[in-house]
Amino acid sequence: MIAAEHRPPNQPKSKLVLTAVAALLLAVFACLIALGTWQVQRLHWKENLLSAIAERRTAPPVTLRDIEDSQASGADIDYRTVTVSGTFDHSKERHFFATWQGQTGFYVFTPLMQADGRAVFVNRGFVPYERKERATREMGEVPGPVTIHGLARVKLSAKPSSLVPDNDEAKNIFYWKDLDTMARTAGLAPGQVLPFFVDADGAPNPGGVPVGGVTQFDFPNSHLQYALTWYGLAATLAVICGVSFFRRR
């Protein structure tokens, strides 16, 4: 019997495959490290943001003019404490669909008219769904000059997500806080409305509604967990590759 010819493995091809696999694993490892580092950077950004917001929320209140000047200079006015005086035009209130403490209803945004004819939309607070119409809560329609303490809130430049419904102008129901549309549908000129909102504090209104102090401060901060996850995956990949290498040796 003629012995079968012994053929050595194709060494160049084997080395090429190993090199390609090693390059791929190295790229995956680099991506995991990059994602972990990015989450660490996001963690620092979020912590700085939360610290700045906490500082603004506890600072002494400023005037409406101070908010305007700060915004004009490029400063972040979001959640800045402010005191503003004027007269509510309740006939022009806008209704933002919201949920408060498990109950469905609306936040009532009412223009607070200034002596110079301008207006700032004030989020007066929450009313239940069945009390959307003003006739159901006449006691809360405060007449005459008032002073409101609250927080300045920046206007949104666009709808926050495609999943958010479009605002229903005909029914006066807003699903996102479109200040320009609120002003237009209320019959106010664009230059007549200040480019930010004010969320009223929890001071009670006559009749109990609207319920003020509805500003939410829910800022999820899971970046540390995400960073540990990405770094952990990178470490696991490194261990698996190391064990495989030594076994081949």
C-alpha positions as CSV (number, residue, x, y, z in Angstrom):
1,M,0.0,0.0,0.0
2,I,1.3,3.4,-0.9
3,A,1.3,5.7,2.1
4,A,-0.8,8.9,1.7
5,E,1.1,12.0,1.0
6,H,1.5,14.2,4.1
7,R,0.7,17.8,3.3
8,P,1.6,20.5,5.8
9,P,-1.1,23.1,6.5
10,N,-1.2,26.3,4.5
11,Q,0.8,28.4,6.8
12,P,0.5,31.8,5.0
13,K,-3.3,31.4,4.8
14,S,-3.6,30.5,8.5
15,K,-1.5,33.4,9.5
16,L,-3.7,35.8,7.4
17,V,-6.8,34.5,9.1
18,L,-5.3,34.9,12.6
19,T,-4.2,38.4,11.7
20,A,-7.6,39.4,10.5
21,V,-9.3,37.9,13.7
22,A,-6.8,39.7,15.9
23,A,-7.4,43.0,14.1
24,L,-11.2,42.6,14.5
25,L,-10.9,41.8,18.2
26,L,-8.6,44.8,18.7
27,A,-11.1,47.0,17.0
28,V,-13.9,45.7,19.2
29,F,-11.8,46.2,22.3
30,A,-11.0,49.8,21.2
31,C,-14.7,50.5,20.6
32,L,-15.6,49.2,24.1
33,I,-13.0,51.3,25.7
34,A,-14.1,54.4,23.7
35,L,-17.8,53.8,24.7
36,G,-16.8,53.5,28.4
37,T,-14.7,56.7,28.2
38,W,-17.6,58.5,26.5
39,Q,-19.9,57.5,29.4
40,V,-17.4,58.8,31.9
41,Q,-17.3,62.1,30.1
42,R,-21.1,62.1,30.1
43,L,-21.1,61.4,33.8
44,H,-18.9,64.5,34.5
45,W,-21.2,66.6,32.3
46,K,-24.4,65.4,34.0
47,E,-22.9,65.9,37.5
48,N,-21.9,69.5,36.5
49,L,-25.3,70.1,35.1
50,L,-27.1,68.9,38.2
51,S,-24.8,71.0,40.4
52,A,-25.5,74.1,38.3
53,I,-29.3,73.5,38.4
54,A,-29.2,73.0,42.2
55,E,-27.3,76.2,42.6
56,R,-29.8,78.2,40.4
57,R,-32.8,76.7,42.2
58,T,-31.6,77.7,45.6
59,A,-30.2,81.2,44.6
60,P,-32.1,84.3,45.6
61,P,-34.8,85.2,43.1
62,V,-34.1,87.8,40.4
63,T,-36.3,90.0,38.3
64,L,-37.7,89.4,34.9
65,R,-35.2,92.0,33.5
66,D,-32.3,90.0,35.1
67,I,-33.5,86.9,33.3
68,E,-33.7,88.8,30.0
69,D,-30.2,90.2,30.4
70,S,-28.8,86.8,31.4
71,Q,-30.4,85.1,28.4
72,A,-29.1,87.8,26.1
73,S,-25.6,87.3,27.3
74,G,-25.8,83.6,26.7
75,A,-26.1,82.4,30.3
76,D,-28.2,79.4,31.1
77,I,-31.5,80.6,32.7
78,D,-33.2,77.2,33.0
79,Y,-34.5,76.6,36.6
80,R,-33.4,80.1,37.7
81,T,-35.5,81.5,40.5
82,V,-37.4,84.6,39.5
83,T,-40.1,86.9,40.8
84,V,-42.4,88.6,38.2
85,S,-45.4,90.9,38.6
86,G,-48.2,91.7,36.2
87,T,-51.8,90.9,35.4
88,F,-53.1,87.6,34.0
89,D,-55.0,87.5,30.8
90,H,-57.0,84.4,31.6
91,S,-58.9,84.5,28.3
92,K,-55.6,83.6,26.5
93,E,-54.6,80.6,28.6
94,R,-53.1,77.6,26.8
95,H,-53.5,74.0,28.0
96,F,-50.6,71.5,28.1
97,F,-51.5,67.8,28.4
98,A,-49.9,66.4,31.5
99,T,-50.0,63.9,34.3
100,W,-49.5,65.0,37.9
101,Q,-49.3,62.6,40.8
102,G,-51.0,59.8,38.8
103,Q,-53.9,62.0,37.6
104,T,-54.4,63.1,33.9
105,G,-55.1,66.7,33.1
106,F,-53.5,69.9,32.0
107,Y,-50.9,72.5,33.0
108,V,-52.4,75.9,32.5
109,F,-50.1,78.4,30.8
110,T,-51.4,81.9,31.1
111,P,-49.8,85.1,29.7
112,L,-48.9,87.5,32.5
113,M,-49.1,91.0,30.9
114,Q,-46.5,93.5,31.8
115,A,-46.9,97.3,32.1
116,D,-45.0,97.8,28.8
117,G,-47.5,95.5,26.9
118,R,-45.3,92.5,26.7
119,A,-46.2,89.1,28.2
120,V,-44.5,86.1,29.8
121,F,-46.3,82.8,29.8
122,V,-46.6,81.4,33.3
123,N,-47.3,77.7,34.0
124,R,-49.7,78.3,36.8
125,G,-50.0,74.5,37.6
126,F,-52.1,71.5,37.1
127,V,-55.9,71.1,36.7
128,P,-57.7,67.7,36.3
129,Y,-58.9,66.7,32.9
130,E,-62.6,67.5,33.6
131,R,-61.6,71.1,34.8
132,K,-59.9,72.1,31.6
133,E,-62.5,74.8,30.8
134,R,-62.2,78.0,32.8
135,A,-65.9,78.0,33.8
136,T,-65.2,75.0,36.0
137,R,-62.7,76.9,38.1
138,E,-63.6,80.5,38.2
139,M,-62.3,81.0,41.7
140,G,-58.8,80.3,40.4
141,E,-58.9,83.0,37.8
142,V,-57.1,85.6,39.9
143,P,-58.0,89.2,38.8
144,G,-55.8,92.3,39.0
145,P,-52.1,92.7,39.6
146,V,-50.3,89.7,41.0
147,T,-46.7,88.7,41.9
148,I,-45.5,85.2,41.0
149,H,-42.5,83.4,42.4
150,G,-41.2,80.5,40.3
151,L,-38.5,79.2,38.0
152,A,-37.6,80.4,34.6
153,R,-37.7,77.7,31.9
154,V,-36.2,77.9,28.4
155,K,-38.4,77.5,25.3
156,L,-38.0,74.4,23.1
157,S,-36.7,75.0,19.6
158,A,-38.5,72.0,18.2
159,K,-40.7,69.0,19.1
160,P,-38.6,66.8,21.4
161,S,-39.4,63.6,19.6
162,S,-41.2,62.2,16.6
163,L,-43.2,60.1,19.0
164,V,-44.8,63.2,20.6
165,P,-48.1,64.0,19.0
166,D,-48.6,67.3,17.1
167,N,-50.3,70.0,19.1
168,D,-54.0,70.3,18.6
169,E,-54.5,74.0,18.1
170,A,-58.2,73.8,17.4
171,K,-58.9,72.1,20.8
172,N,-56.2,74.2,22.6
173,I,-54.3,71.1,23.7
174,F,-50.5,71.1,23.6
175,Y,-48.4,68.0,23.7
176,W,-45.1,69.9,23.7
177,K,-44.4,73.4,24.9
178,D,-44.3,75.3,21.6
179,L,-44.1,78.8,22.9
180,D,-44.4,80.5,19.5
181,T,-47.6,78.5,18.7
182,M,-49.0,79.3,22.2
183,A,-48.5,83.0,21.6
184,R,-49.9,82.9,18.0
185,T,-53.0,81.0,18.9
186,A,-53.6,83.3,21.9
187,G,-53.6,86.3,19.6
188,L,-50.2,87.7,20.8
189,A,-47.6,89.1,18.4
190,P,-44.3,87.2,18.3
191,G,-42.3,90.1,19.6
192,Q,-44.8,90.7,22.4
193,V,-44.0,87.5,24.2
194,L,-40.8,87.0,26.2
195,P,-38.7,84.0,24.9
196,F,-39.1,81.8,28.0
197,F,-41.6,80.5,30.4
198,V,-42.0,80.8,34.2
199,D,-43.2,77.8,36.3
200,A,-45.1,79.2,39.3
201,D,-44.2,77.8,42.7
202,G,-46.5,75.9,45.0
203,A,-48.3,78.9,46.5
204,P,-52.0,77.9,46.6
205,N,-54.5,79.5,44.2
206,P,-58.1,80.4,45.2
207,G,-60.3,77.4,44.9
208,G,-57.3,75.1,45.0
209,V,-56.6,75.0,41.3
210,P,-54.4,75.3,39.4
211,V,-52.1,73.3,41.7
212,G,-48.7,75.1,41.4
213,G,-45.2,73.8,41.9
214,V,-45.4,71.2,39.2
215,T,-41.8,71.6,37.9
216,Q,-40.2,68.2,37.6
217,F,-36.5,67.6,38.4
218,D,-36.1,64.0,37.2
219,F,-32.7,63.8,35.7
220,P,-31.6,60.1,35.3
221,N,-27.9,59.6,35.8
222,S,-26.9,56.1,34.9
223,H,-23.7,57.0,33.1
224,L,-21.5,55.3,35.7
225,Q,-23.3,52.0,35.3
226,Y,-23.0,52.3,31.5
227,A,-19.3,53.1,31.8
228,L,-18.7,50.1,34.1
229,T,-20.6,47.9,31.7
230,W,-18.5,48.9,28.6
231,Y,-15.2,48.6,30.6
232,G,-16.4,45.3,32.0
233,L,-17.0,43.9,28.5
234,A,-13.6,45.2,27.4
235,A,-12.0,43.4,30.3
236,T,-13.9,40.2,29.6
237,L,-12.8,40.3,26.0
238,A,-9.2,40.9,27.0
239,V,-9.3,37.9,29.4
240,I,-10.8,35.6,26.8
241,C,-8.3,36.6,24.2
242,G,-5.4,36.1,26.7
243,V,-6.6,32.6,27.7
244,S,-7.0,31.6,24.0
245,F,-3.5,32.9,23.2
246,F,-1.8,31.0,26.0
247,R,-3.7,27.8,25.1
248,R,-2.5,28.0,21.5
249,R,1.1,28.5,22.8
